C-alpha cells in the first residue's frame, strides 16, 4: 500500500472538515442556529433523494424548514454521522461522503430509528473555515 505523506496544512484541513461535520450534527440535533450558520454558507444548496424533503438554498431556508418540522411533530432528532470519506481535497474545496443514521424521539415516547442515509458533500474553505456548499442526502432503503 502506497501512502503519500500529508502536509501539516492537509492534516489541519482534514481535522477542520471533521469539526464541520460534528458542528452540523450538534446544530441540527440541539437546534443551534449559531452553529448552523458556522457550517453553511448563505447560498448553500441542499437536496435529498427523499421526495418529502424539498430542495432549498441557504441557512435561513434550511433552519426554518427544520424548526417547523420539529415543532409540528414535537420530536427531537439525533443523528450519528460516520467520519467522512474525503474523496478530493484541494486548498479550498473538498468532495466527501458520510454515512448517517437518524433517530427520533417523539414527545413522551422512546427513541426510535428513523432512517439511514449517505451525505454527498461539497465543502469550501472561506476565511479559514470549512463550510458546506452543497449537500445531497441520499436515503438508503
N, C-alpha and C positions, 0 to 999 in steps of 0.2 A: 504494500500500500504506500503510495507516494503522498506524503503530507508536505504541503508547501508552508513554510513558516509565515505567520501573520505579523504584520507591523503592530506596533503599540496602538496606532490610530484605528486599525481594523478591529483589534480586540476591544478597544473602548467603544467603537460604534456598535459592535455586536452586543455588548452589555447594555448600552443605551437603548437599543432596539428591544431587548428583553424587558427593560424597565417600562417602555412604552406599552407593551402588551400587558404587563402587570397593572399599570395605571388604568388602562382601559377597563379591565375586569372589575377593579375596585370602583371606578367611576359609575359603571352601569349597575353593579350589584348594590352599591351603597347610595345610589342616587346623588353622586357628587359631580355637579356641573363644573366646578372649578377644575377637577381632574380631567373631565371630558374635553374641556377647552385646551388643555395641555397636550392632548394626544391627537386631536383633529384640527385640520385647517378649516377655515370658514367655508372653503369650497370643496371639501372632501365629498367624494361620490360614494354612495352606499347602495348596495343592491343585494338581492338574495334569490336563491332558486325557489324559495317558498312564495307562492303566489299571494298569500295573505300579507306579506311584508312588502309594502310599496317601495320603489326606488326613491331615494331622496338625496339632497345635496346640502351639506353644511352642518355645522354643530347644532344650530338652533333647531333646524328641522328634525334632526335625529333626537335631540333632547325632548322636544315637545311630543313626538310620536311615542317615545318610550315611556315618558311620565304619564301620558294619557292612558296608555295600555296598562301600566302597572296600577294606576289608581282605579280604573274601571273594573279590573279583575280582582283588586285587593290582594295582590300577591307580592312576594319578594322573589327575586330571581338570583340564582347563584350559578356562576359558570366556572368551569375548570378548563383552562386553556393550556395545552401542552406547549412546551418551548417551541418556538417557531423554527422551521427548517428554512434557513436563508438560502435562497436559490441563486440570487445575484446580489452583489454589493459593490457599489462604487462610492465615491466620496460623498455624494448627496442623494443617492437613490438606492432602494432595496426592494427586491421582489421576494416574497416569502409565503409559506403555507403554515397553518397551525390548526391542529385538531382541537375541537371544543366539545364539551359535554355541558348541557344546560339542565339545571334542576329548578323546580318551582316549589315555593312554599305558600300555598293559598292560605288566607287568613284562617286561623284556627284549625288547620289541618297539618298532617305530617308532610315533610318534604317528599317530592316525587321526581323521578326522572322525566324530562320533557323531550329532549332530542339530542342527537349527535350532529356535528357539522364540521365543515372544513372551511377555514378562512383563507381566501386567496387575496393577498395584500400587496399593495404598493405603498411604500413609505418614502417620504422625502425628508431631507435634513435642512432645516432653516434655523438660522440663529443658534446653531449648536444643539438643537433638539430635533429628535426624530418624531415625525407625525404621520398619521395615516393620510394618504392622499386618495386612495381608492381601496374599498373593501367590498369583497363579494363573499357572502356567506352561502355555502353550498350545504343544504340539508342532506345528511346521509341517511338513506332509508334502509 
